[in-house]
Amino acid sequence: MWEQGLQLSAAMEMSGRFVMSGFFALLLLATAGCSFKKNPARTTQVTFVEEKASPVVVPSIEEIIAGEDEEKSIEQLAERRVEVERLAKNISASAIDLAIKYKKTKILSYLLVNGHSPFVLNQDSREKIGYDRDLSIFMRSAQHNIFEDILSRYHRFGGDESKISELDLNKALEDYQFGFRGCEDLADTIMEAMYLQSKPRSPFMFSALIGTKYCAAYKDYFSSDRISKWIGFEYVYQYQSGFREINFLKDLMSLKKNITIRLVLPAGGLHADYKGLISSHVLVDPIGMLMLKRPCFENADLFDEWMLVAKSLIDSEGPRPSSPYLFADEIDGLGEACGDEGNYCSENLSNVDSLWTLYRYEFPESRFSWAQFRSLYIGRAVNESEYKVFPKELKIFREELCRVPERRVL
């Protein structure tokens, strides 16, 4: 019994311990729960901030060129050379155009030295060069240097011109990126050198240029004013030399159809024009120039050919020349006013007087009298037999009238 009681007591003690331990466990849980609610644990919140670098602002090529410090601009352009060269193909505005826009001559020099063409310009640049004298001089000088380089390399005055290589000339034009304006400007330079410079070029160089594959593609775009000027140069030279050679003039006329010329020459003193006004310049009639030199012709067919050329060069709607030469249909419609020679109306006294005016302009020191001149051109003495032209006088007259100048000179 005692053992059973002892076992029961032990069992109750164990049961009590279990109950107490459970109670304390619950108490701890409850206490912990209350403690969590009253004092919640604080956690650290981590925020990630992404720092963005400020974008690098790269100035445009135009902004670089427009900058105040040209030396610094040139350094930046050198660093971005690929972009600058790519811009050269921009038909709206190349680097050269931008330098002209902001009048940056140092930058222009840098670009030209590095192979940019002074001929490839947009309309804005051409207009600015037209009114800005400093820029005009600068760009014309750059173009002239290239012209001289080509002319000195591919043409030697007095040398064997047949040795000029068309392929080499064509390549030079391509390398310099002449374009149609460059071809036209170089052609104009050659033509002015032929007639206006102390060491003239020959027509061969002009023909060689126009004949290149490069410039031949652009000749249809040459301006009518330029071609008219070139034709005028050659026509005056042929007048001075007695109209001996027609082929080069025809080549010039073939560049564009329906080109007319106006030949204005200094009057060399006071001159009464056809309106009775005093003028310092004379508008000369191409037909009158040809008729004055008629005694120089030995071939009638060649003269007829020249007359067709002269007539085609007259602007029928333009101002009348100071001393016009008229044909039958222009003299009040009266054919008999031309006398026996109705083809060219050379016996009309008004026409002979116009030729006399031109003759005295060209030969002011001549001893030929007005009456002798008239009798020579009409073919008979006008009034008295003493005005007749004798063989010796005629020889002197022809030598003077038909002399050939040593070079083309205006």
Contacts in CASP RR format, 6 or more apart in sequence:
PFRMAT RR
TARGET T0000
AUTHOR 0000-0000-0000
METHOD contacts of the structure
MODEL  1
MWEQGLQLSAAMEMSGRFVMSGFFALLLLATAGCSFKKNPARTTQVTFVE
EKASPVVVPSIEEIIAGEDEEKSIEQLAERRVEVERLAKNISASAIDLAI
KYKKTKILSYLLVNGHSPFVLNQDSREKIGYDRDLSIFMRSAQHNIFEDI
LSRYHRFGGDESKISELDLNKALEDYQFGFRGCEDLADTIMEAMYLQSKP
RSPFMFSALIGTKYCAAYKDYFSSDRISKWIGFEYVYQYQSGFREINFLK
DLMSLKKNITIRLVLPAGGLHADYKGLISSHVLVDPIGMLMLKRPCFENA
DLFDEWMLVAKSLIDSEGPRPSSPYLFADEIDGLGEACGDEGNYCSENLS
NVDSLWTLYRYEFPESRFSWAQFRSLYIGRAVNESEYKVFPKELKIFREE
LCRVPERRVL
59 76 0 8 1.000
61 77 0 8 1.000
61 80 0 8 1.000
61 83 0 8 1.000
61 84 0 8 1.000
61 87 0 8 1.000
61 95 0 8 1.000
61 98 0 8 1.000
62 93 0 8 1.000
62 98 0 8 1.000
64 73 0 8 1.000
64 76 0 8 1.000
64 77 0 8 1.000
64 80 0 8 1.000
65 73 0 8 1.000
65 77 0 8 1.000
65 95 0 8 1.000
65 98 0 8 1.000
65 99 0 8 1.000
65 102 0 8 1.000
65 104 0 8 1.000
65 107 0 8 1.000
66 98 0 8 1.000
66 102 0 8 1.000
67 73 0 8 1.000
67 102 0 8 1.000
70 104 0 8 1.000
70 106 0 8 1.000
70 107 0 8 1.000
71 106 0 8 1.000
73 104 0 8 1.000
73 107 0 8 1.000
74 106 0 8 1.000
74 107 0 8 1.000
74 110 0 8 1.000
77 84 0 8 1.000
77 95 0 8 1.000
77 107 0 8 1.000
77 110 0 8 1.000
77 111 0 8 1.000
81 114 0 8 1.000
84 95 0 8 1.000
84 111 0 8 1.000
87 93 0 8 1.000
87 94 0 8 1.000
87 95 0 8 1.000
88 94 0 8 1.000
88 95 0 8 1.000
88 96 0 8 1.000
88 116 0 8 1.000
88 117 0 8 1.000
88 120 0 8 1.000
91 122 0 8 1.000
92 122 0 8 1.000
93 101 0 8 1.000
93 122 0 8 1.000
93 124 0 8 1.000
94 116 0 8 1.000
94 120 0 8 1.000
94 121 0 8 1.000
94 122 0 8 1.000
95 107 0 8 1.000
95 111 0 8 1.000
95 116 0 8 1.000
96 108 0 8 1.000
96 111 0 8 1.000
96 112 0 8 1.000
96 116 0 8 1.000
96 117 0 8 1.000
96 118 0 8 1.000
96 120 0 8 1.000
96 121 0 8 1.000
96 125 0 8 1.000
97 121 0 8 1.000
97 122 0 8 1.000
97 124 0 8 1.000
97 125 0 8 1.000
99 105 0 8 1.000
99 107 0 8 1.000
99 108 0 8 1.000
99 111 0 8 1.000
100 108 0 8 1.000
100 121 0 8 1.000
100 124 0 8 1.000
100 125 0 8 1.000
100 128 0 8 1.000
100 129 0 8 1.000
100 135 0 8 1.000
100 139 0 8 1.000
101 124 0 8 1.000
101 125 0 8 1.000
101 128 0 8 1.000
103 132 0 8 1.000
103 134 0 8 1.000
103 135 0 8 1.000
105 134 0 8 1.000
105 135 0 8 1.000
105 138 0 8 1.000
108 138 0 8 1.000
108 139 0 8 1.000
108 142 0 8 1.000
112 118 0 8 1.000
112 142 0 8 1.000
117 176 0 8 1.000
117 177 0 8 1.000
117 178 0 8 1.000
118 139 0 8 1.000
118 142 0 8 1.000
118 143 0 8 1.000
118 146 0 8 1.000
119 143 0 8 1.000
119 176 0 8 1.000
119 177 0 8 1.000
119 178 0 8 1.000
119 179 0 8 1.000
119 181 0 8 1.000
119 182 0 8 1.000
119 185 0 8 1.000
120 177 0 8 1.000
120 179 0 8 1.000
121 129 0 8 1.000
121 181 0 8 1.000
128 135 0 8 1.000
129 135 0 8 1.000
129 136 0 8 1.000
129 139 0 8 1.000
130 136 0 8 1.000
143 182 0 8 1.000
143 185 0 8 1.000
144 189 0 8 1.000
146 176 0 8 1.000
147 185 0 8 1.000
147 186 0 8 1.000
147 189 0 8 1.000
150 169 0 8 1.000
150 172 0 8 1.000
150 173 0 8 1.000
150 176 0 8 1.000
150 186 0 8 1.000
151 189 0 8 1.000
151 190 0 8 1.000
151 193 0 8 1.000
151 201 0 8 1.000
151 205 0 8 1.000
153 168 0 8 1.000
153 172 0 8 1.000
154 164 0 8 1.000
154 165 0 8 1.000
154 168 0 8 1.000
154 169 0 8 1.000
154 172 0 8 1.000
154 205 0 8 1.000
154 208 0 8 1.000
155 161 0 8 1.000
155 164 0 8 1.000
155 201 0 8 1.000
155 204 0 8 1.000
155 205 0 8 1.000
155 208 0 8 1.000
157 199 0 8 1.000
157 200 0 8 1.000
157 201 0 8 1.000
161 202 0 8 1.000
161 204 0 8 1.000
161 205 0 8 1.000
164 204 0 8 1.000
164 205 0 8 1.000
164 208 0 8 1.000
166 208 0 8 1.000
166 211 0 8 1.000
166 212 0 8 1.000
169 208 0 8 1.000
169 209 0 8 1.000
169 212 0 8 1.000
170 212 0 8 1.000
170 213 0 8 1.000
170 214 0 8 1.000
173 183 0 8 1.000
173 212 0 8 1.000
173 214 0 8 1.000
173 215 0 8 1.000
174 214 0 8 1.000
178 186 0 8 1.000
178 214 0 8 1.000
178 215 0 8 1.000
179 218 0 8 1.000
180 218 0 8 1.000
180 221 0 8 1.000
180 222 0 8 1.000
183 209 0 8 1.000
183 214 0 8 1.000
183 215 0 8 1.000
183 218 0 8 1.000
183 219 0 8 1.000
183 222 0 8 1.000
184 218 0 8 1.000
184 221 0 8 1.000
184 222 0 8 1.000
184 223 0 8 1.000
184 226 0 8 1.000
186 209 0 8 1.000
186 215 0 8 1.000
187 206 0 8 1.000
187 209 0 8 1.000
187 210 0 8 1.000
187 215 0 8 1.000
187 222 0 8 1.000
187 226 0 8 1.000
187 230 0 8 1.000
188 226 0 8 1.000
188 229 0 8 1.000
188 230 0 8 1.000
190 201 0 8 1.000
190 205 0 8 1.000
190 206 0 8 1.000
190 209 0 8 1.000
191 206 0 8 1.000
191 229 0 8 1.000
191 230 0 8 1.000
191 233 0 8 1.000
193 199 0 8 1.000
193 200 0 8 1.000
193 201 0 8 1.000
194 200 0 8 1.000
194 201 0 8 1.000
194 202 0 8 1.000
194 203 0 8 1.000
194 206 0 8 1.000
194 233 0 8 1.000
194 408 0 8 1.000
195 233 0 8 1.000
195 237 0 8 1.000
195 408 0 8 1.000
195 409 0 8 1.000
195 410 0 8 1.000
196 409 0 8 1.000
196 410 0 8 1.000
200 407 0 8 1.000
200 408 0 8 1.000
200 409 0 8 1.000
203 248 0 8 1.000
207 248 0 8 1.000
207 251 0 8 1.000
209 215 0 8 1.000
210 216 0 8 1.000
210 219 0 8 1.000
210 255 0 8 1.000
219 255 0 8 1.000
220 256 0 8 1.000
222 255 0 8 1.000
222 256 0 8 1.000
224 256 0 8 1.000
224 259 0 8 1.000
227 252 0 8 1.000
227 255 0 8 1.000
227 256 0 8 1.000
227 259 0 8 1.000
228 259 0 8 1.000
228 260 0 8 1.000
228 261 0 8 1.000
228 262 0 8 1.000
230 252 0 8 1.000
231 249 0 8 1.000
231 252 0 8 1.000
231 253 0 8 1.000
231 259 0 8 1.000
231 261 0 8 1.000
231 313 0 8 1.000
232 261 0 8 1.000
232 263 0 8 1.000
233 408 0 8 1.000
233 410 0 8 1.000
234 248 0 8 1.000
234 249 0 8 1.000
234 252 0 8 1.000
234 408 0 8 1.000
235 249 0 8 1.000
235 261 0 8 1.000
235 263 0 8 1.000
235 286 0 8 1.000
235 289 0 8 1.000
235 313 0 8 1.000
236 263 0 8 1.000
236 410 0 8 1.000
237 405 0 8 1.000
237 408 0 8 1.000
237 409 0 8 1.000
237 410 0 8 1.000
238 244 0 8 1.000
238 245 0 8 1.000
238 246 0 8 1.000
238 249 0 8 1.000
239 289 0 8 1.000
239 290 0 8 1.000
239 293 0 8 1.000
240 404 0 8 1.000
240 405 0 8 1.000
240 409 0 8 1.000
241 403 0 8 1.000
241 404 0 8 1.000
241 405 0 8 1.000
242 293 0 8 1.000
242 296 0 8 1.000
242 401 0 8 1.000
242 402 0 8 1.000
242 404 0 8 1.000
243 290 0 8 1.000
243 293 0 8 1.000
243 296 0 8 1.000
243 297 0 8 1.000
243 302 0 8 1.000
243 303 0 8 1.000
243 306 0 8 1.000
244 296 0 8 1.000
244 404 0 8 1.000
246 302 0 8 1.000
246 305 0 8 1.000
246 306 0 8 1.000
246 309 0 8 1.000
249 309 0 8 1.000
250 309 0 8 1.000
253 259 0 8 1.000
253 309 0 8 1.000
253 312 0 8 1.000
253 313 0 8 1.000
259 313 0 8 1.000
260 313 0 8 1.000
260 314 0 8 1.000
260 315 0 8 1.000
261 286 0 8 1.000
261 313 0 8 1.000
261 315 0 8 1.000
262 283 0 8 1.000
262 315 0 8 1.000
262 318 0 8 1.000
262 319 0 8 1.000
263 283 0 8 1.000
263 284 0 8 1.000
263 286 0 8 1.000
263 289 0 8 1.000
264 281 0 8 1.000
264 282 0 8 1.000
264 283 0 8 1.000
264 284 0 8 1.000
265 281 0 8 1.000
265 282 0 8 1.000
265 284 0 8 1.000
265 361 0 8 1.000
266 280 0 8 1.000
266 281 0 8 1.000
266 282 0 8 1.000
267 279 0 8 1.000
267 280 0 8 1.000
267 281 0 8 1.000
267 282 0 8 1.000
267 361 0 8 1.000
268 280 0 8 1.000
268 361 0 8 1.000
269 280 0 8 1.000
270 278 0 8 1.000
271 278 0 8 1.000
271 279 0 8 1.000
271 280 0 8 1.000
271 282 0 8 1.000
271 322 0 8 1.000
271 361 0 8 1.000
272 278 0 8 1.000
272 279 0 8 1.000
273 279 0 8 1.000
273 282 0 8 1.000
273 283 0 8 1.000
273 322 0 8 1.000
274 320 0 8 1.000
274 321 0 8 1.000
274 322 0 8 1.000
274 323 0 8 1.000
274 324 0 8 1.000
279 322 0 8 1.000
282 321 0 8 1.000
282 322 0 8 1.000
282 323 0 8 1.000
282 361 0 8 1.000
283 319 0 8 1.000
283 320 0 8 1.000
283 321 0 8 1.000
283 322 0 8 1.000
284 321 0 8 1.000
284 322 0 8 1.000
284 323 0 8 1.000
284 358 0 8 1.000
285 314 0 8 1.000
285 321 0 8 1.000
285 322 0 8 1.000
285 323 0 8 1.000
285 324 0 8 1.000
285 325 0 8 1.000
285 354 0 8 1.000
285 358 0 8 1.000
286 310 0 8 1.000
286 313 0 8 1.000
286 314 0 8 1.000
287 307 0 8 1.000
287 310 0 8 1.000
287 311 0 8 1.000
287 314 0 8 1.000
287 325 0 8 1.000
288 310 0 8 1.000
288 323 0 8 1.000
288 325 0 8 1.000
288 351 0 8 1.000
288 354 0 8 1.000
288 355 0 8 1.000
288 358 0 8 1.000
289 310 0 8 1.000
289 358 0 8 1.000
290 303 0 8 1.000
290 306 0 8 1.000
290 307 0 8 1.000
290 310 0 8 1.000
291 325 0 8 1.000
291 344 0 8 1.000
291 346 0 8 1.000
291 351 0 8 1.000
291 355 0 8 1.000
292 355 0 8 1.000
292 358 0 8 1.000
292 359 0 8 1.000
292 401 0 8 1.000
293 401 0 8 1.000
293 402 0 8 1.000
294 303 0 8 1.000
294 346 0 8 1.000
295 376 0 8 1.000
295 397 0 8 1.000
295 398 0 8 1.000
295 401 0 8 1.000
295 402 0 8 1.000
296 398 0 8 1.000
296 401 0 8 1.000
296 402 0 8 1.000
297 303 0 8 1.000
307 344 0 8 1.000
322 357 0 8 1.000
323 353 0 8 1.000
323 354 0 8 1.000
323 355 0 8 1.000
323 357 0 8 1.000
323 358 0 8 1.000
324 354 0 8 1.000
325 351 0 8 1.000
325 354 0 8 1.000
325 355 0 8 1.000
326 345 0 8 1.000
326 348 0 8 1.000
326 350 0 8 1.000
326 351 0 8 1.000
327 338 0 8 1.000
327 344 0 8 1.000
327 345 0 8 1.000
328 334 0 8 1.000
328 335 0 8 1.000
328 337 0 8 1.000
328 338 0 8 1.000
328 342 0 8 1.000
328 345 0 8 1.000
329 335 0 8 1.000
331 337 0 8 1.000
331 338 0 8 1.000
331 345 0 8 1.000
331 348 0 8 1.000
331 350 0 8 1.000
335 342 0 8 1.000
335 345 0 8 1.000
337 345 0 8 1.000
337 348 0 8 1.000
338 345 0 8 1.000
338 346 0 8 1.000
338 347 0 8 1.000
338 348 0 8 1.000
339 345 0 8 1.000
339 347 0 8 1.000
339 348 0 8 1.000
340 347 0 8 1.000
341 347 0 8 1.000
345 351 0 8 1.000
346 352 0 8 1.000
346 377 0 8 1.000
346 378 0 8 1.000
347 378 0 8 1.000
347 379 0 8 1.000
349 374 0 8 1.000
349 378 0 8 1.000
352 373 0 8 1.000
352 374 0 8 1.000
352 377 0 8 1.000
352 378 0 8 1.000
353 374 0 8 1.000
355 373 0 8 1.000
355 377 0 8 1.000
356 370 0 8 1.000
356 373 0 8 1.000
356 374 0 8 1.000
359 366 0 8 1.000
359 368 0 8 1.000
359 373 0 8 1.000
359 401 0 8 1.000
360 366 0 8 1.000
363 400 0 8 1.000
363 401 0 8 1.000
366 400 0 8 1.000
368 393 0 8 1.000
368 397 0 8 1.000
369 387 0 8 1.000
371 381 0 8 1.000
371 382 0 8 1.000
371 383 0 8 1.000
371 387 0 8 1.000
372 387 0 8 1.000
372 388 0 8 1.000
372 389 0 8 1.000
372 393 0 8 1.000
374 382 0 8 1.000
374 387 0 8 1.000
375 381 0 8 1.000
375 382 0 8 1.000
375 387 0 8 1.000
375 388 0 8 1.000
375 389 0 8 1.000
376 389 0 8 1.000
376 394 0 8 1.000
376 397 0 8 1.000
381 387 0 8 1.000
381 388 0 8 1.000
389 397 0 8 1.000
END
